[in-house]
Amino acid sequence: MAAAAGVLLLLGVLLAVLLRLRRRRLDQLTHDLRMARNDLHALCSTSVEVGRRILEIERRLREQTTRIDGLHARLDGLESDERSAPMAGSGGGGYEQAIRLVHRGVDPGDLRDACELTQGEADLISMLHRHEQRGQKTG
């Protein structure tokens, strides 16, 4: 009987050691799980912030794209206006007609309207060709 009691005692000690080892392992796994949860929480928080930043960058990119498209449209409109405006020296208006009108004595204001010139262009043509005309009369 003493042998049976010794075996039972040995089994009890062995069981206590095994339970203690299991408890340590459980504590370690619980700690690892807590650390993994903290890491996951940090990653989620970071990914949310990165997501916000990406959305902001995408919004700004759309704004810039819209702005660039508007600038392209304005440029296309200006190029179209430039192509449709009377060209200097063309038969329907421009510098050649303005020079002929200056030789006939038309003043710069009327020259501007008749030839679709800016006031500066009309003044310059008038000044140059009136001076040229005077030089031919005196010479």
C-alpha positions as CSV (number, residue, x, y, z in Angstrom):
1,M,0.0,0.0,0.0
2,A,2.9,2.3,0.7
3,A,4.0,1.7,-2.8
4,A,0.6,2.7,-4.1
5,A,0.7,5.8,-2.1
6,G,4.1,6.6,-3.4
7,V,3.0,6.1,-7.0
8,L,-0.1,8.3,-6.3
9,L,2.2,11.0,-4.8
10,L,4.5,10.8,-7.7
11,L,1.6,11.1,-10.1
12,G,0.2,14.1,-8.2
13,V,3.6,15.8,-8.3
14,L,3.9,15.0,-12.0
15,L,0.4,16.3,-12.6
16,A,1.2,19.5,-10.7
17,V,4.4,20.1,-12.8
18,L,2.5,19.4,-16.0
19,L,-0.3,21.8,-15.0
20,R,2.3,24.4,-14.1
21,L,4.0,24.0,-17.5
22,R,0.6,24.2,-19.3
23,R,-0.2,27.4,-17.3
24,R,3.1,29.0,-18.3
25,R,2.4,28.0,-22.0
26,L,-1.1,29.4,-21.7
27,D,0.2,32.7,-20.2
28,Q,2.8,33.0,-23.0
29,L,0.2,32.4,-25.7
30,T,-2.2,34.9,-24.0
31,H,0.7,37.5,-24.0
32,D,1.5,36.7,-27.7
33,L,-2.2,37.1,-28.6
34,R,-2.3,40.5,-26.8
35,M,0.8,41.7,-28.6
36,A,-0.7,40.5,-32.0
37,R,-3.9,42.3,-31.2
38,N,-2.0,45.5,-30.4
39,D,0.0,45.2,-33.6
40,L,-3.2,44.6,-35.6
41,H,-4.8,47.6,-34.0
42,A,-1.8,49.7,-34.9
43,L,-1.8,48.4,-38.5
44,C,-5.5,49.1,-38.8
45,S,-5.1,52.7,-37.5
46,T,-2.2,53.3,-39.8
47,S,-4.1,51.9,-42.8
48,V,-7.1,54.1,-42.0
49,E,-4.8,57.2,-42.0
50,V,-3.1,56.1,-45.2
51,G,-6.6,55.6,-46.7
52,R,-7.5,59.2,-45.8
53,R,-4.3,60.5,-47.3
54,I,-4.9,58.6,-50.5
55,L,-8.4,59.9,-50.7
56,E,-7.1,63.5,-50.2
57,I,-4.4,62.9,-52.9
58,E,-7.0,61.5,-55.3
59,R,-9.3,64.5,-54.6
60,R,-6.4,66.9,-55.3
61,L,-5.5,65.0,-58.4
62,R,-9.1,65.3,-59.7
63,E,-9.0,69.0,-59.1
64,Q,-5.7,69.4,-60.9
65,T,-7.0,67.3,-63.8
66,T,-10.1,69.4,-64.0
67,R,-8.0,72.5,-63.9
68,I,-5.7,71.2,-66.6
69,D,-8.6,70.2,-68.8
70,G,-10.0,73.7,-68.4
71,L,-6.7,75.2,-69.4
72,H,-6.6,73.0,-72.4
73,A,-10.1,74.0,-73.4
74,R,-9.1,77.7,-73.0
75,L,-6.0,77.2,-75.1
76,D,-7.9,75.4,-77.8
77,G,-10.4,78.2,-77.8
78,L,-7.7,80.8,-78.1
79,E,-6.0,78.9,-80.9
80,S,-9.4,78.6,-82.6
81,D,-10.0,82.4,-82.2
82,E,-6.5,83.0,-83.5
83,R,-7.1,80.9,-86.6
84,S,-10.5,82.6,-87.3
85,A,-9.2,86.1,-86.8
86,P,-8.3,88.0,-90.0
87,M,-4.7,87.5,-90.7
88,A,-2.4,90.4,-91.4
89,G,-2.1,91.0,-95.1
90,S,-5.2,89.0,-96.0
91,G,-7.7,90.4,-98.5
92,G,-10.5,90.9,-96.0
93,G,-8.7,93.0,-93.5
94,G,-5.3,93.2,-91.8
95,Y,-2.2,95.2,-92.3
96,E,-2.3,95.6,-96.1
97,Q,-5.8,97.1,-96.1
98,A,-4.8,99.3,-93.1
99,I,-1.8,100.7,-95.1
100,R,-4.0,101.4,-98.1
101,L,-6.5,103.2,-95.8
102,V,-3.7,105.3,-94.2
103,H,-2.5,106.4,-97.6
104,R,-6.1,107.6,-98.2
105,G,-6.0,109.6,-95.0
106,V,-8.1,107.5,-92.7
107,D,-7.5,108.2,-89.0
108,P,-6.3,105.5,-86.5
109,G,-9.7,105.1,-84.8
110,D,-11.4,104.3,-88.1
111,L,-8.5,102.2,-89.1
112,R,-8.9,100.1,-86.0
113,D,-12.6,99.5,-86.6
114,A,-12.3,98.9,-90.4
115,C,-9.4,96.4,-90.2
116,E,-10.2,94.8,-86.8
117,L,-6.8,95.9,-85.3
118,T,-5.9,96.9,-81.8
119,Q,-5.6,100.6,-81.1
120,G,-1.8,100.2,-80.8
121,E,-1.6,98.4,-84.2
122,A,-3.7,101.1,-85.8
123,D,-1.6,103.9,-84.3
124,L,1.7,102.3,-85.3
125,I,0.6,101.7,-88.9
126,S,-0.8,105.2,-89.2
127,M,2.4,106.7,-87.8
128,L,4.8,104.7,-89.9
129,H,2.9,105.0,-93.2
130,R,1.9,108.7,-92.8
131,H,5.6,109.4,-92.2
132,E,6.5,107.3,-95.2
133,Q,3.9,109.2,-97.3
134,R,5.3,112.6,-96.2
135,G,8.8,111.4,-97.0
136,Q,7.7,110.5,-100.6
137,K,6.0,113.9,-101.1
138,T,9.1,115.9,-100.0
139,G,11.6,113.7,-101.8
